[in-house]
Amino acid sequence: MTCESCGADDDTVYPVHRMYVTPADWDTEGREVVLDEVERWCYACCTHYPHRPASAGGS
């Protein structure tokens, strides 16, 4: 299987929703955007990048 985040071939990939996180600053509020699309990520990407696990019953 191929990780949809980094492109690495891996025996196990995990279904996740990609997140975009903008930290708060003195003049802007923090923001988190979670995409509806389910992607398959390897373990390394799951430990390094913001995401939410996809539920077993769908998104």
Secondary structure by P-SEA (a helix, b strand, c coil): cccccccccccbbbbbbbbbbbbbcccccbbbbbbcbbbbbcaaaaacbbbbbbccccc
